[in-house]
Amino acid sequence: MTGRCYLEFCGEDLTLEPGTSLTFGRSADLHIDDNPYLHRVLARIVDHGGVWCLEHLGRSTPITVADVHGPSRATVHPGASTALTHGEFVVTFAAGPTRYELLGGLETHEQVTDLLGPEGLAGTETLDYASVELNDDQRVLLLVMCEAQLLQPGARPPLPTNRAGARRLGWSLPKFNRKLDHLCEKLHRAGVDGVHGAVGASAADRRRVLVDHAIAAGLVTRADLAELDAAA
């Protein structure tokens, strides 16, 4: 099953659902810039039969797709396409003297591991409402989200934005969003209401429910906050 594709460009955060696509350029779904050297529609990211791909729709300007965490990279020329296979990737291209970067991340095998543990689909799917087992990334993500409320018991301080949380952990925003989606899905499967991305649901409401449940169920405590310094 295809997972979501997360993109970030100049502070704009986008999520592509399976079966959808997004064009980018000077006059496309994602507006890159008014740079006259930039193609009106340079490329498209699209789900082709369960595989996210980048298609070069321009007439020039090679596009590079690189693994954020390794040396793997591919150059995509006009009329060509490449599969997006890295968990986190960066798309780079130039128009005149200006160079652009589009950061991305994929939901793939990581989602299965986050939801069911290292055994993947062979593992148990039965989760307990109050004692969901968290991996290391999920613990520090929850701690970032819950920190202000843990430090001010009984108060309702503002929650950190996803961007602030990602910065605190040294993660990319697509990685933070992907991990947050996985954690919310895990809690939803455990029977926690209000953390799943239903139609019309507010992202802020979902995050508040997540924080309230985590603290009430003891998934994280004030004593755990020391783990943030080690993770950052």
Biotite code that builds the C-alpha atoms (Angstrom):
import biotite.structure as struc

atoms = struc.array([
    struc.Atom([0.000, 0.000, 0.000], chain_id="A", res_id=1, res_name="MET", atom_name="CA", element="C"),
    struc.Atom([1.354, 3.434, -0.934], chain_id="A", res_id=2, res_name="THR", atom_name="CA", element="C"),
    struc.Atom([1.955, 5.770, 1.976], chain_id="A", res_id=3, res_name="GLY", atom_name="CA", element="C"),
    struc.Atom([1.814, 9.532, 1.921], chain_id="A", res_id=4, res_name="ARG", atom_name="CA", element="C"),
    struc.Atom([4.487, 11.727, 0.377], chain_id="A", res_id=5, res_name="CYS", atom_name="CA", element="C"),
    struc.Atom([5.498, 14.726, 2.508], chain_id="A", res_id=6, res_name="TYR", atom_name="CA", element="C"),
    struc.Atom([7.034, 17.837, 0.941], chain_id="A", res_id=7, res_name="LEU", atom_name="CA", element="C"),
    struc.Atom([8.483, 21.065, 2.300], chain_id="A", res_id=8, res_name="GLU", atom_name="CA", element="C"),
    struc.Atom([9.456, 24.134, 0.303], chain_id="A", res_id=9, res_name="PHE", atom_name="CA", element="C"),
    struc.Atom([10.401, 27.490, 1.853], chain_id="A", res_id=10, res_name="CYS", atom_name="CA", element="C"),
    struc.Atom([8.320, 26.864, 4.959], chain_id="A", res_id=11, res_name="GLY", atom_name="CA", element="C"),
    struc.Atom([5.308, 25.487, 3.077], chain_id="A", res_id=12, res_name="GLU", atom_name="CA", element="C"),
    struc.Atom([4.353, 22.018, 4.259], chain_id="A", res_id=13, res_name="ASP", atom_name="CA", element="C"),
    struc.Atom([2.397, 19.732, 1.901], chain_id="A", res_id=14, res_name="LEU", atom_name="CA", element="C"),
    struc.Atom([1.098, 16.176, 2.207], chain_id="A", res_id=15, res_name="THR", atom_name="CA", element="C"),
    struc.Atom([0.250, 14.127, -0.895], chain_id="A", res_id=16, res_name="LEU", atom_name="CA", element="C"),
    struc.Atom([-2.203, 11.312, -0.358], chain_id="A", res_id=17, res_name="GLU", atom_name="CA", element="C"),
    struc.Atom([-1.812, 8.029, -2.262], chain_id="A", res_id=18, res_name="PRO", atom_name="CA", element="C"),
    struc.Atom([-3.200, 8.247, -5.787], chain_id="A", res_id=19, res_name="GLY", atom_name="CA", element="C"),
    struc.Atom([-2.631, 11.996, -6.110], chain_id="A", res_id=20, res_name="THR", atom_name="CA", element="C"),
    struc.Atom([-0.001, 14.173, -7.749], chain_id="A", res_id=21, res_name="SER", atom_name="CA", element="C"),
    struc.Atom([1.528, 17.639, -7.499], chain_id="A", res_id=22, res_name="LEU", atom_name="CA", element="C"),
    struc.Atom([3.192, 19.778, -10.154], chain_id="A", res_id=23, res_name="THR", atom_name="CA", element="C"),
    struc.Atom([5.745, 22.466, -9.317], chain_id="A", res_id=24, res_name="PHE", atom_name="CA", element="C"),
    struc.Atom([7.204, 25.400, -11.194], chain_id="A", res_id=25, res_name="GLY", atom_name="CA", element="C"),
    struc.Atom([6.544, 29.071, -11.915], chain_id="A", res_id=26, res_name="ARG", atom_name="CA", element="C"),
    struc.Atom([2.822, 28.502, -12.503], chain_id="A", res_id=27, res_name="SER", atom_name="CA", element="C"),
    struc.Atom([1.933, 25.077, -11.095], chain_id="A", res_id=28, res_name="ALA", atom_name="CA", element="C"),
    struc.Atom([0.235, 23.437, -8.122], chain_id="A", res_id=29, res_name="ASP", atom_name="CA", element="C"),
    struc.Atom([3.258, 24.421, -6.035], chain_id="A", res_id=30, res_name="LEU", atom_name="CA", element="C"),
    struc.Atom([4.421, 27.934, -6.928], chain_id="A", res_id=31, res_name="HIS", atom_name="CA", element="C"),
    struc.Atom([8.203, 27.942, -6.669], chain_id="A", res_id=32, res_name="ILE", atom_name="CA", element="C"),
    struc.Atom([9.069, 31.479, -7.795], chain_id="A", res_id=33, res_name="ASP", atom_name="CA", element="C"),
    struc.Atom([8.290, 34.164, -10.381], chain_id="A", res_id=34, res_name="ASP", atom_name="CA", element="C"),
    struc.Atom([11.785, 33.651, -11.794], chain_id="A", res_id=35, res_name="ASN", atom_name="CA", element="C"),
    struc.Atom([11.412, 34.053, -15.608], chain_id="A", res_id=36, res_name="PRO", atom_name="CA", element="C"),
    struc.Atom([14.110, 31.396, -16.125], chain_id="A", res_id=37, res_name="TYR", atom_name="CA", element="C"),
    struc.Atom([11.953, 28.829, -14.360], chain_id="A", res_id=38, res_name="LEU", atom_name="CA", element="C"),
    struc.Atom([9.556, 26.636, -16.364], chain_id="A", res_id=39, res_name="HIS", atom_name="CA", element="C"),
    struc.Atom([5.881, 27.309, -15.785], chain_id="A", res_id=40, res_name="ARG", atom_name="CA", element="C"),
    struc.Atom([5.490, 23.609, -14.955], chain_id="A", res_id=41, res_name="VAL", atom_name="CA", element="C"),
    struc.Atom([8.874, 22.029, -14.341], chain_id="A", res_id=42, res_name="LEU", atom_name="CA", element="C"),
    struc.Atom([7.990, 18.627, -12.917], chain_id="A", res_id=43, res_name="ALA", atom_name="CA", element="C"),
    struc.Atom([5.366, 16.468, -11.260], chain_id="A", res_id=44, res_name="ARG", atom_name="CA", element="C"),
    struc.Atom([5.466, 14.164, -8.249], chain_id="A", res_id=45, res_name="ILE", atom_name="CA", element="C"),
    struc.Atom([2.888, 11.436, -8.774], chain_id="A", res_id=46, res_name="VAL", atom_name="CA", element="C"),
    struc.Atom([1.825, 8.065, -7.377], chain_id="A", res_id=47, res_name="ASP", atom_name="CA", element="C"),
    struc.Atom([2.175, 5.523, -10.186], chain_id="A", res_id=48, res_name="HIS", atom_name="CA", element="C"),
    struc.Atom([0.728, 2.179, -9.178], chain_id="A", res_id=49, res_name="GLY", atom_name="CA", element="C"),
    struc.Atom([1.964, 2.366, -5.603], chain_id="A", res_id=50, res_name="GLY", atom_name="CA", element="C"),
    struc.Atom([5.315, 4.033, -6.316], chain_id="A", res_id=51, res_name="VAL", atom_name="CA", element="C"),
    struc.Atom([5.945, 7.751, -5.926], chain_id="A", res_id=52, res_name="TRP", atom_name="CA", element="C"),
    struc.Atom([7.770, 9.104, -8.974], chain_id="A", res_id=53, res_name="CYS", atom_name="CA", element="C"),
    struc.Atom([9.207, 12.413, -10.172], chain_id="A", res_id=54, res_name="LEU", atom_name="CA", element="C"),
    struc.Atom([8.485, 13.252, -13.820], chain_id="A", res_id=55, res_name="GLU", atom_name="CA", element="C"),
    struc.Atom([10.460, 16.000, -15.578], chain_id="A", res_id=56, res_name="HIS", atom_name="CA", element="C"),
    struc.Atom([7.945, 18.020, -17.646], chain_id="A", res_id=57, res_name="LEU", atom_name="CA", element="C"),
    struc.Atom([10.278, 20.844, -18.658], chain_id="A", res_id=58, res_name="GLY", atom_name="CA", element="C"),
    struc.Atom([12.411, 21.379, -21.773], chain_id="A", res_id=59, res_name="ARG", atom_name="CA", element="C"),
    struc.Atom([15.764, 21.925, -20.023], chain_id="A", res_id=60, res_name="SER", atom_name="CA", element="C"),
    struc.Atom([17.143, 22.289, -16.486], chain_id="A", res_id=61, res_name="THR", atom_name="CA", element="C"),
    struc.Atom([18.202, 18.877, -15.144], chain_id="A", res_id=62, res_name="PRO", atom_name="CA", element="C"),
    struc.Atom([16.692, 17.923, -11.784], chain_id="A", res_id=63, res_name="ILE", atom_name="CA", element="C"),
    struc.Atom([18.665, 16.042, -9.147], chain_id="A", res_id=64, res_name="THR", atom_name="CA", element="C"),
    struc.Atom([17.028, 13.705, -6.625], chain_id="A", res_id=65, res_name="VAL", atom_name="CA", element="C"),
    struc.Atom([19.325, 12.729, -3.742], chain_id="A", res_id=66, res_name="ALA", atom_name="CA", element="C"),
    struc.Atom([19.074, 10.640, -0.597], chain_id="A", res_id=67, res_name="ASP", atom_name="CA", element="C"),
    struc.Atom([19.274, 12.965, 2.427], chain_id="A", res_id=68, res_name="VAL", atom_name="CA", element="C"),
    struc.Atom([21.162, 10.340, 4.441], chain_id="A", res_id=69, res_name="HIS", atom_name="CA", element="C"),
    struc.Atom([23.407, 8.746, 1.842], chain_id="A", res_id=70, res_name="GLY", atom_name="CA", element="C"),
    struc.Atom([25.380, 9.211, -1.374], chain_id="A", res_id=71, res_name="PRO", atom_name="CA", element="C"),
    struc.Atom([22.684, 7.934, -3.725], chain_id="A", res_id=72, res_name="SER", atom_name="CA", element="C"),
    struc.Atom([21.492, 10.466, -6.294], chain_id="A", res_id=73, res_name="ARG", atom_name="CA", element="C"),
    struc.Atom([19.875, 10.523, -9.723], chain_id="A", res_id=74, res_name="ALA", atom_name="CA", element="C"),
    struc.Atom([19.777, 13.197, -12.417], chain_id="A", res_id=75, res_name="THR", atom_name="CA", element="C"),
    struc.Atom([16.438, 13.454, -14.210], chain_id="A", res_id=76, res_name="VAL", atom_name="CA", element="C"),
    struc.Atom([16.496, 15.005, -17.673], chain_id="A", res_id=77, res_name="HIS", atom_name="CA", element="C"),
    struc.Atom([13.536, 16.509, -19.597], chain_id="A", res_id=78, res_name="PRO", atom_name="CA", element="C"),
    struc.Atom([11.020, 13.854, -20.574], chain_id="A", res_id=79, res_name="GLY", atom_name="CA", element="C"),
    struc.Atom([12.418, 11.322, -18.110], chain_id="A", res_id=80, res_name="ALA", atom_name="CA", element="C"),
    struc.Atom([11.233, 10.171, -14.690], chain_id="A", res_id=81, res_name="SER", atom_name="CA", element="C"),
    struc.Atom([12.612, 8.423, -11.617], chain_id="A", res_id=82, res_name="THR", atom_name="CA", element="C"),
    struc.Atom([11.101, 6.509, -8.720], chain_id="A", res_id=83, res_name="ALA", atom_name="CA", element="C"),
    struc.Atom([11.369, 8.157, -5.297], chain_id="A", res_id=84, res_name="LEU", atom_name="CA", element="C"),
    struc.Atom([12.663, 5.340, -3.128], chain_id="A", res_id=85, res_name="THR", atom_name="CA", element="C"),
    struc.Atom([14.456, 7.051, -0.232], chain_id="A", res_id=86, res_name="HIS", atom_name="CA", element="C"),
    struc.Atom([12.785, 7.625, 3.112], chain_id="A", res_id=87, res_name="GLY", atom_name="CA", element="C"),
    struc.Atom([13.936, 11.256, 2.952], chain_id="A", res_id=88, res_name="GLU", atom_name="CA", element="C"),
    struc.Atom([15.072, 12.943, -0.239], chain_id="A", res_id=89, res_name="PHE", atom_name="CA", element="C"),
    struc.Atom([15.922, 16.367, -1.628], chain_id="A", res_id=90, res_name="VAL", atom_name="CA", element="C"),
    struc.Atom([15.023, 17.600, -5.118], chain_id="A", res_id=91, res_name="VAL", atom_name="CA", element="C"),
    struc.Atom([17.349, 20.305, -6.454], chain_id="A", res_id=92, res_name="THR", atom_name="CA", element="C"),
    struc.Atom([17.239, 22.343, -9.654], chain_id="A", res_id=93, res_name="PHE", atom_name="CA", element="C"),
    struc.Atom([18.414, 25.700, -10.957], chain_id="A", res_id=94, res_name="ALA", atom_name="CA", element="C"),
    struc.Atom([16.776, 28.459, -12.997], chain_id="A", res_id=95, res_name="ALA", atom_name="CA", element="C"),
    struc.Atom([19.198, 31.117, -14.177], chain_id="A", res_id=96, res_name="GLY", atom_name="CA", element="C"),
    struc.Atom([21.475, 32.004, -11.265], chain_id="A", res_id=97, res_name="PRO", atom_name="CA", element="C"),
    struc.Atom([19.059, 30.697, -8.606], chain_id="A", res_id=98, res_name="THR", atom_name="CA", element="C"),
    struc.Atom([19.150, 27.216, -7.116], chain_id="A", res_id=99, res_name="ARG", atom_name="CA", element="C"),
    struc.Atom([16.097, 25.654, -5.444], chain_id="A", res_id=100, res_name="TYR", atom_name="CA", element="C"),
    struc.Atom([15.586, 22.755, -3.051], chain_id="A", res_id=101, res_name="GLU", atom_name="CA", element="C"),
    struc.Atom([12.421, 20.788, -2.335], chain_id="A", res_id=102, res_name="LEU", atom_name="CA", element="C"),
    struc.Atom([12.635, 18.458, 0.668], chain_id="A", res_id=103, res_name="LEU", atom_name="CA", element="C"),
    struc.Atom([10.565, 15.280, 0.783], chain_id="A", res_id=104, res_name="GLY", atom_name="CA", element="C"),
    struc.Atom([9.831, 12.167, 2.805], chain_id="A", res_id=105, res_name="GLY", atom_name="CA", element="C"),
    struc.Atom([7.892, 8.957, 2.199], chain_id="A", res_id=106, res_name="LEU", atom_name="CA", element="C"),
    struc.Atom([5.678, 6.689, 4.258], chain_id="A", res_id=107, res_name="GLU", atom_name="CA", element="C"),
    struc.Atom([6.852, 3.206, 3.353], chain_id="A", res_id=108, res_name="THR", atom_name="CA", element="C"),
    struc.Atom([8.163, 0.310, 5.463], chain_id="A", res_id=109, res_name="HIS", atom_name="CA", element="C"),
    struc.Atom([8.744, 2.759, 8.320], chain_id="A", res_id=110, res_name="GLU", atom_name="CA", element="C"),
    struc.Atom([5.000, 3.010, 8.883], chain_id="A", res_id=111, res_name="GLN", atom_name="CA", element="C"),
    struc.Atom([4.643, -0.735, 9.393], chain_id="A", res_id=112, res_name="VAL", atom_name="CA", element="C"),
    struc.Atom([7.559, -0.749, 11.827], chain_id="A", res_id=113, res_name="THR", atom_name="CA", element="C"),
    struc.Atom([6.229, 2.246, 13.765], chain_id="A", res_id=114, res_name="ASP", atom_name="CA", element="C"),
    struc.Atom([2.752, 0.760, 14.091], chain_id="A", res_id=115, res_name="LEU", atom_name="CA", element="C"),
    struc.Atom([3.533, -2.874, 14.806], chain_id="A", res_id=116, res_name="LEU", atom_name="CA", element="C"),
    struc.Atom([7.114, -2.971, 16.057], chain_id="A", res_id=117, res_name="GLY", atom_name="CA", element="C"),
    struc.Atom([10.232, -4.495, 14.502], chain_id="A", res_id=118, res_name="PRO", atom_name="CA", element="C"),
    struc.Atom([8.405, -7.682, 13.514], chain_id="A", res_id=119, res_name="GLU", atom_name="CA", element="C"),
    struc.Atom([6.282, -5.678, 11.089], chain_id="A", res_id=120, res_name="GLY", atom_name="CA", element="C"),
    struc.Atom([3.110, -7.333, 9.863], chain_id="A", res_id=121, res_name="LEU", atom_name="CA", element="C"),
    struc.Atom([4.101, -10.562, 11.592], chain_id="A", res_id=122, res_name="ALA", atom_name="CA", element="C"),
    struc.Atom([3.886, -8.813, 14.970], chain_id="A", res_id=123, res_name="GLY", atom_name="CA", element="C"),
    struc.Atom([0.794, -8.435, 17.104], chain_id="A", res_id=124, res_name="THR", atom_name="CA", element="C"),
    struc.Atom([-1.803, -5.848, 16.140], chain_id="A", res_id=125, res_name="GLU", atom_name="CA", element="C"),
    struc.Atom([-3.397, -5.749, 19.583], chain_id="A", res_id=126, res_name="THR", atom_name="CA", element="C"),
    struc.Atom([-2.552, -2.516, 21.388], chain_id="A", res_id=127, res_name="LEU", atom_name="CA", element="C"),
    struc.Atom([-3.497, -1.491, 24.909], chain_id="A", res_id=128, res_name="ASP", atom_name="CA", element="C"),
    struc.Atom([-5.252, 1.867, 25.340], chain_id="A", res_id=129, res_name="TYR", atom_name="CA", element="C"),
    struc.Atom([-3.193, 3.099, 28.288], chain_id="A", res_id=130, res_name="ALA", atom_name="CA", element="C"),
    struc.Atom([0.174, 1.451, 27.698], chain_id="A", res_id=131, res_name="SER", atom_name="CA", element="C"),
    struc.Atom([1.063, 1.732, 24.032], chain_id="A", res_id=132, res_name="VAL", atom_name="CA", element="C"),
    struc.Atom([4.681, 0.708, 23.521], chain_id="A", res_id=133, res_name="GLU", atom_name="CA", element="C"),
    struc.Atom([6.684, 3.583, 22.043], chain_id="A", res_id=134, res_name="LEU", atom_name="CA", element="C"),
    struc.Atom([9.925, 3.427, 20.103], chain_id="A", res_id=135, res_name="ASN", atom_name="CA", element="C"),
    struc.Atom([12.693, 5.970, 20.805], chain_id="A", res_id=136, res_name="ASP", atom_name="CA", element="C"),
    struc.Atom([11.590, 8.435, 18.118], chain_id="A", res_id=137, res_name="ASP", atom_name="CA", element="C"),
    struc.Atom([7.989, 8.347, 19.310], chain_id="A", res_id=138, res_name="GLN", atom_name="CA", element="C"),
    struc.Atom([9.044, 8.988, 22.925], chain_id="A", res_id=139, res_name="ARG", atom_name="CA", element="C"),
    struc.Atom([11.093, 12.076, 22.107], chain_id="A", res_id=140, res_name="VAL", atom_name="CA", element="C"),
    struc.Atom([8.393, 13.358, 19.747], chain_id="A", res_id=141, res_name="LEU", atom_name="CA", element="C"),
    struc.Atom([5.814, 13.047, 22.539], chain_id="A", res_id=142, res_name="LEU", atom_name="CA", element="C"),
    struc.Atom([8.169, 14.721, 24.989], chain_id="A", res_id=143, res_name="LEU", atom_name="CA", element="C"),
    struc.Atom([8.613, 17.682, 22.661], chain_id="A", res_id=144, res_name="VAL", atom_name="CA", element="C"),
    struc.Atom([4.854, 17.986, 22.265], chain_id="A", res_id=145, res_name="MET", atom_name="CA", element="C"),
    struc.Atom([4.154, 17.582, 25.987], chain_id="A", res_id=146, res_name="CYS", atom_name="CA", element="C"),
    struc.Atom([7.111, 19.507, 27.456], chain_id="A", res_id=147, res_name="GLU", atom_name="CA", element="C"),
    struc.Atom([5.353, 22.811, 28.188], chain_id="A", res_id=148, res_name="ALA", atom_name="CA", element="C"),
    struc.Atom([2.365, 21.106, 29.816], chain_id="A", res_id=149, res_name="GLN", atom_name="CA", element="C"),
    struc.Atom([4.565, 18.772, 31.858], chain_id="A", res_id=150, res_name="LEU", atom_name="CA", element="C"),
    struc.Atom([6.468, 21.800, 33.172], chain_id="A", res_id=151, res_name="LEU", atom_name="CA", element="C"),
    struc.Atom([3.238, 23.636, 34.024], chain_id="A", res_id=152, res_name="GLN", atom_name="CA", element="C"),
    struc.Atom([0.855, 21.056, 35.554], chain_id="A", res_id=153, res_name="PRO", atom_name="CA", element="C"),
    struc.Atom([-2.747, 22.167, 35.373], chain_id="A", res_id=154, res_name="GLY", atom_name="CA", element="C"),
    struc.Atom([-2.023, 24.874, 32.812], chain_id="A", res_id=155, res_name="ALA", atom_name="CA", element="C"),
    struc.Atom([-2.874, 24.849, 29.105], chain_id="A", res_id=156, res_name="ARG", atom_name="CA", element="C"),
    struc.Atom([0.207, 26.371, 27.473], chain_id="A", res_id=157, res_name="PRO", atom_name="CA", element="C"),
    struc.Atom([0.355, 26.625, 23.682], chain_id="A", res_id=158, res_name="PRO", atom_name="CA", element="C"),
    struc.Atom([1.637, 23.526, 21.925], chain_id="A", res_id=159, res_name="LEU", atom_name="CA", element="C"),
    struc.Atom([4.820, 23.838, 19.868], chain_id="A", res_id=160, res_name="PRO", atom_name="CA", element="C"),
    struc.Atom([4.343, 23.970, 16.128], chain_id="A", res_id=161, res_name="THR", atom_name="CA", element="C"),
    struc.Atom([5.488, 20.993, 14.091], chain_id="A", res_id=162, res_name="ASN", atom_name="CA", element="C"),
    struc.Atom([8.279, 23.139, 12.689], chain_id="A", res_id=163, res_name="ARG", atom_name="CA", element="C"),
    struc.Atom([9.481, 24.079, 16.183], chain_id="A", res_id=164, res_name="ALA", atom_name="CA", element="C"),
    struc.Atom([9.331, 20.439, 17.271], chain_id="A", res_id=165, res_name="GLY", atom_name="CA", element="C"),
    struc.Atom([11.326, 19.317, 14.253], chain_id="A", res_id=166, res_name="ALA", atom_name="CA", element="C"),
    struc.Atom([13.933, 22.003, 14.915], chain_id="A", res_id=167, res_name="ARG", atom_name="CA", element="C"),
    struc.Atom([14.209, 20.983, 18.581], chain_id="A", res_id=168, res_name="ARG", atom_name="CA", element="C"),
    struc.Atom([14.923, 17.359, 17.626], chain_id="A", res_id=169, res_name="LEU", atom_name="CA", element="C"),
    struc.Atom([17.166, 18.181, 14.688], chain_id="A", res_id=170, res_name="GLY", atom_name="CA", element="C"),
    struc.Atom([14.715, 16.482, 12.312], chain_id="A", res_id=171, res_name="TRP", atom_name="CA", element="C"),
    struc.Atom([13.430, 17.657, 8.958], chain_id="A", res_id=172, res_name="SER", atom_name="CA", element="C"),
    struc.Atom([9.817, 18.830, 8.966], chain_id="A", res_id=173, res_name="LEU", atom_name="CA", element="C"),
    struc.Atom([8.699, 15.964, 6.653], chain_id="A", res_id=174, res_name="PRO", atom_name="CA", element="C"),
    struc.Atom([10.257, 13.463, 9.072], chain_id="A", res_id=175, res_name="LYS", atom_name="CA", element="C"),
    struc.Atom([8.506, 15.063, 12.062], chain_id="A", res_id=176, res_name="PHE", atom_name="CA", element="C"),
    struc.Atom([5.153, 15.095, 10.251], chain_id="A", res_id=177, res_name="ASN", atom_name="CA", element="C"),
    struc.Atom([5.593, 11.479, 9.160], chain_id="A", res_id=178, res_name="ARG", atom_name="CA", element="C"),
    struc.Atom([6.468, 10.315, 12.671], chain_id="A", res_id=179, res_name="LYS", atom_name="CA", element="C"),
    struc.Atom([3.547, 12.282, 14.140], chain_id="A", res_id=180, res_name="LEU", atom_name="CA", element="C"),
    struc.Atom([1.114, 10.684, 11.679], chain_id="A", res_id=181, res_name="ASP", atom_name="CA", element="C"),
    struc.Atom([2.415, 7.218, 12.560], chain_id="A", res_id=182, res_name="HIS", atom_name="CA", element="C"),
    struc.Atom([2.080, 7.856, 16.282], chain_id="A", res_id=183, res_name="LEU", atom_name="CA", element="C"),
    struc.Atom([-1.460, 9.188, 15.936], chain_id="A", res_id=184, res_name="CYS", atom_name="CA", element="C"),
    struc.Atom([-2.413, 6.168, 13.838], chain_id="A", res_id=185, res_name="GLU", atom_name="CA", element="C"),
    struc.Atom([-0.933, 3.857, 16.468], chain_id="A", res_id=186, res_name="LYS", atom_name="CA", element="C"),
    struc.Atom([-2.972, 5.486, 19.246], chain_id="A", res_id=187, res_name="LEU", atom_name="CA", element="C"),
    struc.Atom([-6.090, 5.462, 17.072], chain_id="A", res_id=188, res_name="HIS", atom_name="CA", element="C"),
    struc.Atom([-5.673, 1.709, 16.623], chain_id="A", res_id=189, res_name="ARG", atom_name="CA", element="C"),
    struc.Atom([-5.342, 1.419, 20.404], chain_id="A", res_id=190, res_name="ALA", atom_name="CA", element="C"),
    struc.Atom([-8.749, 3.069, 20.831], chain_id="A", res_id=191, res_name="GLY", atom_name="CA", element="C"),
    struc.Atom([-7.818, 6.692, 21.493], chain_id="A", res_id=192, res_name="VAL", atom_name="CA", element="C"),
    struc.Atom([-10.484, 8.938, 19.958], chain_id="A", res_id=193, res_name="ASP", atom_name="CA", element="C"),
    struc.Atom([-9.699, 12.231, 18.273], chain_id="A", res_id=194, res_name="GLY", atom_name="CA", element="C"),
    struc.Atom([-6.132, 11.583, 17.107], chain_id="A", res_id=195, res_name="VAL", atom_name="CA", element="C"),
    struc.Atom([-6.963, 10.295, 13.653], chain_id="A", res_id=196, res_name="HIS", atom_name="CA", element="C"),
    struc.Atom([-7.052, 12.655, 10.677], chain_id="A", res_id=197, res_name="GLY", atom_name="CA", element="C"),
    struc.Atom([-10.772, 12.525, 9.971], chain_id="A", res_id=198, res_name="ALA", atom_name="CA", element="C"),
    struc.Atom([-12.408, 14.851, 7.461], chain_id="A", res_id=199, res_name="VAL", atom_name="CA", element="C"),
    struc.Atom([-12.963, 18.258, 9.021], chain_id="A", res_id=200, res_name="GLY", atom_name="CA", element="C"),
    struc.Atom([-10.759, 17.492, 12.008], chain_id="A", res_id=201, res_name="ALA", atom_name="CA", element="C"),
    struc.Atom([-8.403, 20.220, 13.110], chain_id="A", res_id=202, res_name="SER", atom_name="CA", element="C"),
    struc.Atom([-4.685, 19.400, 13.214], chain_id="A", res_id=203, res_name="ALA", atom_name="CA", element="C"),
    struc.Atom([-4.391, 21.530, 16.351], chain_id="A", res_id=204, res_name="ALA", atom_name="CA", element="C"),
    struc.Atom([-7.228, 19.601, 18.026], chain_id="A", res_id=205, res_name="ASP", atom_name="CA", element="C"),
    struc.Atom([-5.582, 16.299, 17.117], chain_id="A", res_id=206, res_name="ARG", atom_name="CA", element="C"),
    struc.Atom([-2.298, 17.399, 18.672], chain_id="A", res_id=207, res_name="ARG", atom_name="CA", element="C"),
    struc.Atom([-4.049, 18.616, 21.832], chain_id="A", res_id=208, res_name="ARG", atom_name="CA", element="C"),
    struc.Atom([-5.832, 15.267, 22.223], chain_id="A", res_id=209, res_name="VAL", atom_name="CA", element="C"),
    struc.Atom([-2.493, 13.517, 21.705], chain_id="A", res_id=210, res_name="LEU", atom_name="CA", element="C"),
    struc.Atom([-0.818, 15.570, 24.449], chain_id="A", res_id=211, res_name="VAL", atom_name="CA", element="C"),
    struc.Atom([-3.723, 15.226, 26.900], chain_id="A", res_id=212, res_name="ASP", atom_name="CA", element="C"),
    struc.Atom([-3.855, 11.451, 26.437], chain_id="A", res_id=213, res_name="HIS", atom_name="CA", element="C"),
    struc.Atom([-0.083, 10.991, 26.685], chain_id="A", res_id=214, res_name="ALA", atom_name="CA", element="C"),
    struc.Atom([0.054, 12.836, 30.016], chain_id="A", res_id=215, res_name="ILE", atom_name="CA", element="C"),
    struc.Atom([-3.109, 11.289, 31.476], chain_id="A", res_id=216, res_name="ALA", atom_name="CA", element="C"),
    struc.Atom([-2.019, 7.759, 30.518], chain_id="A", res_id=217, res_name="ALA", atom_name="CA", element="C"),
    struc.Atom([1.512, 8.302, 31.789], chain_id="A", res_id=218, res_name="GLY", atom_name="CA", element="C"),
    struc.Atom([3.113, 7.623, 28.422], chain_id="A", res_id=219, res_name="LEU", atom_name="CA", element="C"),
    struc.Atom([5.564, 10.420, 29.277], chain_id="A", res_id=220, res_name="VAL", atom_name="CA", element="C"),
    struc.Atom([6.258, 12.183, 32.585], chain_id="A", res_id=221, res_name="THR", atom_name="CA", element="C"),
    struc.Atom([8.176, 15.221, 33.751], chain_id="A", res_id=222, res_name="ARG", atom_name="CA", element="C"),
    struc.Atom([11.052, 12.976, 34.817], chain_id="A", res_id=223, res_name="ALA", atom_name="CA", element="C"),
    struc.Atom([11.399, 11.808, 31.205], chain_id="A", res_id=224, res_name="ASP", atom_name="CA", element="C"),
    struc.Atom([12.195, 15.294, 29.902], chain_id="A", res_id=225, res_name="LEU", atom_name="CA", element="C"),
    struc.Atom([15.916, 14.663, 30.435], chain_id="A", res_id=226, res_name="ALA", atom_name="CA", element="C"),
    struc.Atom([15.728, 12.388, 27.385], chain_id="A", res_id=227, res_name="GLU", atom_name="CA", element="C"),
    struc.Atom([15.184, 15.452, 25.186], chain_id="A", res_id=228, res_name="LEU", atom_name="CA", element="C"),
    struc.Atom([18.661, 16.804, 25.883], chain_id="A", res_id=229, res_name="ASP", atom_name="CA", element="C"),
    struc.Atom([20.181, 13.475, 24.884], chain_id="A", res_id=230, res_name="ALA", atom_name="CA", element="C"),
    struc.Atom([18.103, 13.282, 21.705], chain_id="A", res_id=231, res_name="ALA", atom_name="CA", element="C"),
    struc.Atom([18.644, 16.851, 20.473], chain_id="A", res_id=232, res_name="ALA", atom_name="CA", element="C"),
])
